[in-house]
């Protein structure tokens, strides 16, 4: 099923740790979980409609989550309507990747470009997962979620719609009804945890994320959310363990790799943090430019300022409109000044 929680909480992680000092102290700021502004600049552009169909030509098995990335960062997300259409009215001109996921289908990605014009349509076909079959590695569907009773699925879909409309109190009620009807619904527990985290109820959020993982140990979205809470509570060692399990399931998942790298950074494992961060750019998809900032902090800790400078430059080249640009620019200027002073002293 679609997992709203991972997006909301992970985006806040990006803001919190990138807004911290050069020593990368997360501290207690993890309590500030909320949504985070998109990375891309939003210029006037045509409406983009992604039309999703399924390989067996039947109706889609409920609302599917459609997430759009640009330069490795998520910039928009919505859900398919009853006709399988997902509409994005405010994407800027440029190249994007859309990821489509949900109950009963394999996670699918499609690349597209937004050009000047009145409206653009993008077609995407997903494959239905036969009942009893697990989705392939990296998919978001668990076998237990393929057997969700009709009433539970109905409540879950209502909760997703309310969450989409920022009606979190109503969404919570629907998710609670869904888990009462079907307690094994890991995705619902994960989304309940996200709602609690938005309210700063981190103890309850942690309970929900733990329950999500109890029902489905392979729920990597819940794993990321729980790891974020643990980092915010200065339990980065436990967070690292959780993310290593998630990486074993999704070796090239950019958010998981970036979060693991950050946990390693917090645990003083600078070489490991650098290696993990650089894997993001060697993976086949979902390049996440934030990995450069993790690598840069680790390189600074190792006194390798020249390599750190290159990481900051790469970040600024890849996402020049990111909300972390000012921080990266200041760090780059500081290191370049130190480098120039050193070179002058050696003359």
C-alpha positions, 0 to 999 in steps of 0.5 A, a space after each residue: 500500500 502507499 506509505 505517506 509516512 516515509 515521505 513526510 518524515 524523511 523530508 524533515 530529516 533532510 531539513 534538520 540535519 542539513 540545517 545543523 552545524 558543520 559537526 553534524 549534530 542532530 541533537 534533539 531537533 528530531 522533534 520538529 517533524 513536519 513536511 519540507 519544501 520542495 527542492 525544484 524551482 516552480 515556474 509557470 508550466 503546463 498541467 501534467 497528467 499521468 495516466 496509469 493502466 494495469 497490464 491485465 486491462 482491468 481496473 486499478 486495485 484502488 488508489 495508487 501513490 504517484 511520486 515525482 522526483 527531480 534531481 533525486 529529490 521528491 517534489 510532488 506526490 498525489 494519488 490516482 483518481 477513479 480513472 487512474 489519472 494523477 494530476 500535477 498542475 505545478 511542475 516546473 519545466 524539466 526532466 522528472 521521474 514518476 514512481 507508482 506504487 500501491 497495494 496489489 501492483 509492482 512498483 513502477 517508474 517512468 521518466 518524462 519531461 515537462 515542456 512549454 504547452 497547455 497540458 501534457 499526458 504521460 502514460 504508465 503501465 503497472 503490473 498486477 501482483 497475483 494473489 499470494 505472490 510477493 512483489 519483487 525486491 524494492 516493491 512496497 507490497 507485502 503478502 499480508 496486504 494483498 489479502 486486506 478485507 474489503 472494509 479495511 481497504 475502503 477505510 484505508 483508501 479514505 484515510 489516504 485521501 484525507 491525508 492527501 487533503 491535509 485532514 489528518 484527524 479524519 485520516 487517523 480515524 479511517 486508519 484506526 478503523 482499518 487496523 481494527 478491521 485488519 490488524 496486520 495492515 502494516 501500511 496503516 500503522 506506518 501512516 498512523 505513526 506519521 500522523 502522531 509524529 506530525 503532532 510531536 507525539 513521538 512515543 506513540 509514533 514510535 509504537 506505531 512504527 514498531 507495530 508496522 515492522 512487527 506486522 511486516 519486517 520488510 516495511 522499509 518505509 516504516 524502518 526509515 521513519 523509526 530510524 529517524 525518530 531514533 536519530 532524533 533521540 540520540 540513538 543513532 546506533 540502533 537507527 544504523 542497525 535498522 537501516 542496514 536491514 532496509 538496505 539489505 531489502 532495497 540495496 539502491 534505495 536512495 533515501 535509505 542509503 542517505 539515511 544510513 550514511 547519516 547514521 554512520 556519520 553520527 556514529 563517527 564511522 566517517 569512512 563508512 559514511 563516505 562509502 555509503 553516501 557515494 553508493 547513492 550515485 552509483 545506484 541505477 535509479 533515484 539519485 539523491 543529491 543530499 548524499 553529497 552533503 553527508 559525504 562532505 560532512 564526513 570528509 570534513 571530519 577526516 580533515 580532507 577539505 579538498 574532497 569535501 569542497 568537491 562534494 559541496 560543489 557537486 551538490 550545488 551543481 545538481 540542485 542549485 535551487 535546493 533549500 539547503 543551498 545557502 548552507 552548502 555555499 557557506 560551508 564551501 566558502 569557509 573551506 575555500 578560505 581555509 584552503 587559500 590561507 593554507 596555500 598562502 602560508 606555505 608559500 
